[in-house]
Amino acid sequence: MTKPLILIVGAGPTGLFFAYQMLKKGHPVRLIDRKEHLSQETKALGIHARTLEILDQTGLVEPFLAAGVKGEGVAFYGKNHKTLLDFKHLPSPYPYILFLPQPVSEQILYDHLKTLGAEVEWKTELTKLENGICYLRKPDGSEEILQPDWIIGADGGRSRVREGMGVKFLGQGFANTFVLLDIQGDIHFSPHQIHVFLGHKDPITIFPFPPNMYRLAFAANASEQCDKSSYSLEFIERLFYERARLKLGSLQKLTWTSMFWIRTCHAEHFHKNNCFLMGDAAHVHSPIGGQGMNMSLQDAYNLSWKLDLVIKQASNKQILNTYEKERMYAICKILRTTEKITGLAFIASSWVRHLLSHLLYCFNLIPMFSKKISYKVSQLALNYCKCYAQSDNLFWSAPRTGARAPYAHLEDGRSLFDLFRSQKHQILIFEQNADISHLIKRFSPWIDLHLIGGKDVFKAYKNGPKSVFVIRPDGYIGYRSKVFSLEALEHYLLWVLNSSAM
Ligand SMILES: Cc1cc2nc3c(=O)[nH]c(=O)nc-3n(C[C@H](O)[C@H](O)[C@H](O)COP(=O)(O)OP(=O)(O)OC[C@H]3O[C@@H](n4cnc5c(N)ncnc54)[C@H](O)[C@@H]3O)c2cc1C
């Protein structure tokens, strides 16, 4: 049987990660990019706990951790106080945010792609997509026309794949200019925290990142609407002092400046026929909140296991419809939150900001509040529960269908997440006497079965002694039941893994 042709347009982080996933699952891909090489712009700097968890499941987390710096939280500075929103209580093996510039993340993904024998076709541009036919301009200027079986639009905010699919990009923009300045030097603030200054003139934020670099991010006010060349080191020191009433440190070099208008948008659809949109082609976020690249990698992770099963004829094509359903839900939720936070960054009234920093200070003294906020920021709270609410038993307090499978320690010293690295469906059965031989026989290539117990798992899953959970290959709960029923479990598995999987 000839292998289907998967064309991935765009070798940014999304396209690289999706290509890596599909290659690992045994599917050759063509990955094209109109650029000559990887992007050099620092752009995304923070990798959240949830993204680190999926990098762990794909065997990539170690090089990321080795290259990055662990950030312990976000420090908010009011006029007279500092509040630290701490990540160390996150219920994850990665209770921090990893600071790493985007080019390093892309390089790691690219290097791993090459270990699987793949290469990006650089200087190759998709010039048109029409009725499933792709027109490519090759490096020598010639045209190639092809009809791939699957087309992945990972081609950024101005996606030509999206245009060819006839899909609208919906959203809004903020009027103010936003400025990012990457600076080398020794500054007076910890390289393990994000620093947000709210107490004085206008807000300003410092993001540290390796090696020994810092990004200043702020919304320019009317007197600062200047061009890139006006940002001298002296000007930056003065600007920081005006906004934070603190000295920045000794600056050596300004390495990158970016000025732009923030817009937050999402495509009306992420999937049409055999075409899928992911990453910035599907949604563009405000850089405040640092969610864009994280959400993009999670798109790729969500689709890769579903497309893998469909191509291997282990799943019906209808499972692909859940990609848009789930990711649209998650993206819209994040967009709403980051829009609100971005709105706050543009608040001109220092009185309102003063109040805000006080509220943050007071609420942060309540552990439940600070845990909830850090859980959200780290994307651990993201879930697809609302997509499955109709079929779920809402009177049971255990983690719901669509929720991220909670992290827990097993009795043998391993963690539950160690099991997830096989990227198969994990069936966690708490009923020790359950007869599961039939399930093994029927679904064994696609599932791992565990008769499971232990205090920590019981606590995390708030389950009864007879319950059962199915964890999908992307680490979300696909099915749960308070009582083990072979028939009901098999019914779910037959929906995800059709009977031709036998
Ligand atoms: C200034 C800035 C700061 C940011 N800060 C953060 C942050 O702190 N945290 C965070 O998570 N995110 C941040 N982001 C967002 C993050 O950079 C993006 O979400 C991420 O780059 C998306 O990756 P992508 O692969 O989907 O798209 P891109 O990185 O845009 O890659 C798309 C690729 O497609 C290629 N391409 C486009 N059209 C074609 C075509 N027709 N044919 C062939 N190839 C094509 C392009 O050359 C490009 O290489 C920031 C973005 C910007 C601009």
The ligand as an ORCA input file, in Angstrom:
! r2SCAN-3c Opt
* xyz 0 1
  C       6.681     39.582     18.754
  C       6.079     38.255     19.161
  C       6.198     37.804     20.465
  C       5.636     36.596     20.848
  N       5.762     36.141     22.143
  C       5.241     34.945     22.500
  C       5.397     34.402     23.814
  O       5.999     35.005     24.681
  N       4.867     33.163     24.072
  C       4.199     32.439     23.134
  O       3.763     31.303     23.418
  N       4.037     32.930     21.886
  C       4.540     34.149     21.549
  N       4.410     34.621     20.283
  C       3.667     33.822     19.330
  C       4.526     32.751     18.688
  O       5.699     33.301     18.164
  C       3.694     32.082     17.616
  O       2.507     31.627     18.213
  C       4.427     30.934     16.960
  O       5.501     31.396     16.183
  C       3.469     30.184     16.048
  O       4.171     29.246     15.341
  P       3.666     28.741     13.926
  O       4.608     27.671     13.554
  O       2.227     28.429     14.001
  O       3.796     30.000     12.956
  P       5.090     30.778     12.493
  O       6.123     30.774     13.547
  O       4.611     32.085     11.978
  O       5.643     29.900     11.290
  C       4.975     29.851     10.049
  C       5.957     29.413      8.982
  O       5.236     29.260      7.754
  C       6.030     29.752      6.693
  N       5.129     30.125      5.604
  C       4.188     31.086      5.609
  N       3.511     31.102      4.451
  C       4.046     30.128      3.683
  C       3.770     29.658      2.363
  N       2.793     30.193      1.614
  N       4.523     28.644      1.866
  C       5.513     28.089      2.616
  N       5.802     28.498      3.874
  C       5.083     29.499      4.400
  C       6.781     30.934      7.297
  O       7.968     31.218      6.570
  C       7.046     30.434      8.714
  O       8.307     29.804      8.821
  C       4.947     35.843     19.892
  C       4.834     36.302     18.575
  C       5.400     37.506     18.200
  C       5.250     37.980     16.780
*
